[in-house]
Amino acid sequence: MRQGLCSSVKYVETHSRRVCAIRCDFSFCQLFLMNVYMPNKKDDNTKVEFFDTLRVTENILVANASCQVVFGGDFNVEFSRASCDSYVLKDFCVRIKLYPLTDYNHSQVDYSYYFAMRHFHTLDHFIVSVQIFQESVNKMFVIHDVDTLSDHEPICLHLKCDVSRFNVQDRRFVPNIAWHKAKQDNFLAYYACLCEALNGIEPSDVALSCKNVHCKIKSHLSALN
């Protein structure tokens, strides 16, 4: 990401091995990016872990309620199938006011997971906040590449933003002294210039003798500076 676009990018501690997140503070909005990997087995233990992961995620999103959200990853849930996990995930989205992009009209994702090239499912998703869903989604598609070693295919989300709203700063080159290239003559010349500059400073005896560490006298501060 171009450095001038963000005032800060912060890692967010989730205390979960299944969730990672960062927060980007732009001049015009705060963007929260989150990735998740949900358990794929459906025994009692993994169902509890599934619910716990959603609970952790919900707490994090509530704590960052002012942010726009892009939440993606392997949810191991297919929204089109009637299952306990799909109902729980849909309820989570309604409660937090997030929108699965499986509902996006122009989505080009046909499937993101396959087994033995016979069973095809969409288990990987992007879920976004309402403003992004309504205004910023440009396209979403899946990459079916023969070089992909995983049985999950990567899905891609393109967002469109008004570039004029970005606070882009020009990159300026600031030359620095390359001391590693300096010769002995360069060091002697620098030493001579430094001595001349230091000898030209006339310190204020009054300022130097002041013992007040909280001194606010302008003449003292000016002399010390």
SVG drawing of the C-alpha trace seen along z (x, -y; Angstrom):
<svg xmlns="http://www.w3.org/2000/svg" viewBox="-32 -37 75 74">
<polyline fill="none" stroke="black" stroke-width="0.4" points="0.0,0.0 1.3,-3.4 2.7,-5.1 0.9,-8.4 -2.5,-6.9 -2.5,-5.8 -1.7,-7.9 -1.3,-4.6 -1.6,-0.9 -2.1,1.0 -1.9,4.6 -4.9,5.7 -4.4,8.4 -7.3,10.9 -6.1,13.5 -7.2,16.2 -5.1,18.4 -8.0,18.4 -8.4,14.6 -6.0,11.9 -6.7,8.2 -5.3,4.8 -6.7,1.3 -5.9,-1.4 -6.6,-5.0 -7.2,-7.1 -7.8,-10.8 -11.4,-10.2 -12.3,-6.9 -11.1,-4.0 -10.8,-0.6 -10.8,2.7 -9.3,5.7 -9.9,9.1 -9.0,12.7 -10.5,15.9 -10.0,19.6 -12.9,21.5 -12.8,25.2 -14.0,27.6 -14.9,30.7 -18.4,30.8 -18.0,32.7 -19.1,31.1 -15.6,29.7 -15.2,27.9 -18.7,26.6 -17.9,25.0 -14.7,23.6 -16.7,22.2 -19.1,20.4 -16.2,19.2 -14.4,17.8 -17.5,15.8 -17.8,14.5 -14.2,13.3 -14.8,11.7 -18.0,10.0 -16.3,8.5 -13.5,7.1 -15.8,5.6 -18.0,4.1 -14.9,2.5 -14.1,1.0 -17.7,0.0 -16.6,-3.2 -14.7,-1.4 -15.6,-0.2 -15.1,3.5 -13.7,6.0 -13.9,9.5 -12.7,12.4 -11.3,15.9 -12.2,19.6 -15.4,19.8 -16.1,23.5 -19.7,22.5 -21.9,22.5 -24.5,19.8 -26.8,21.5 -27.1,24.7 -29.4,25.0 -27.2,25.9 -26.6,24.9 -23.3,23.1 -24.9,21.2 -27.8,20.0 -25.4,19.0 -23.2,17.1 -26.1,15.3 -27.4,14.3 -23.9,13.0 -24.0,10.8 -27.4,9.4 -26.5,8.7 -23.2,6.9 -24.8,5.3 -22.4,6.9 -23.2,8.1 -21.9,11.3 -20.9,10.7 -22.5,13.9 -25.5,11.5 -23.6,9.2 -25.4,9.3 -22.2,9.2 -20.2,11.8 -18.3,14.1 -17.5,16.7 -18.9,20.1 -17.1,22.2 -14.0,21.9 -13.5,25.4 -13.6,28.8 -13.2,32.4 -12.0,35.0 -13.2,32.7 -16.7,34.0 -18.0,31.9 -17.8,28.1 -18.7,25.6 -18.3,21.9 -16.7,22.0 -14.6,18.8 -16.2,15.5 -15.9,11.7 -18.2,10.0 -18.3,6.2 -20.0,3.3 -23.0,1.7 -21.4,-1.4 -18.7,0.7 -21.4,3.1 -23.6,0.4 -20.9,-2.0 -17.5,-0.4 -17.7,3.1 -16.4,3.2 -16.1,6.9 -15.5,10.2 -14.2,13.3 -12.3,16.5 -9.0,17.6 -9.1,21.1 -5.5,21.7 -3.9,25.1 -0.9,24.0 -2.9,23.7 -1.8,26.5 -4.6,26.1 -8.1,27.5 -9.3,24.0 -9.3,21.5 -8.3,17.9 -11.2,15.3 -10.5,11.7 -12.3,8.5 -11.9,5.2 -13.1,2.1 -13.5,-1.2 -12.9,-4.5 -12.9,-8.1 -9.2,-8.8 -9.7,-12.5 -10.7,-11.7 -7.3,-10.2 -4.7,-12.3 -1.8,-11.3 1.6,-12.8 4.3,-13.3 7.4,-11.3 10.4,-13.6 14.0,-12.6 16.0,-13.9 19.8,-13.4 21.8,-12.0 25.5,-12.1 27.1,-8.8 29.7,-8.6 30.8,-5.1 32.2,-6.8 34.0,-9.6 37.8,-9.9 40.2,-11.2 40.2,-14.6 36.3,-14.7 36.5,-14.0 39.2,-16.7 37.1,-19.2 34.0,-18.4 36.0,-18.7 37.2,-22.1 33.7,-23.4 32.3,-22.0 34.9,-23.7 34.3,-27.0 30.6,-26.7 30.9,-25.8 33.4,-28.6 30.8,-31.0 28.3,-30.2 28.3,-32.6 26.4,-30.8 24.4,-32.8 26.0,-32.5 22.7,-33.4 20.8,-30.7 23.5,-28.1 23.6,-29.0 19.7,-28.7 18.9,-25.8 15.1,-25.7 14.4,-22.6 10.9,-24.0 12.2,-27.4 9.8,-29.2 11.9,-32.4 11.9,-32.9 15.4,-34.4 16.8,-31.4 14.9,-28.9 16.1,-30.8 19.7,-30.9 19.7,-27.1 18.1,-26.3"/>
</svg>
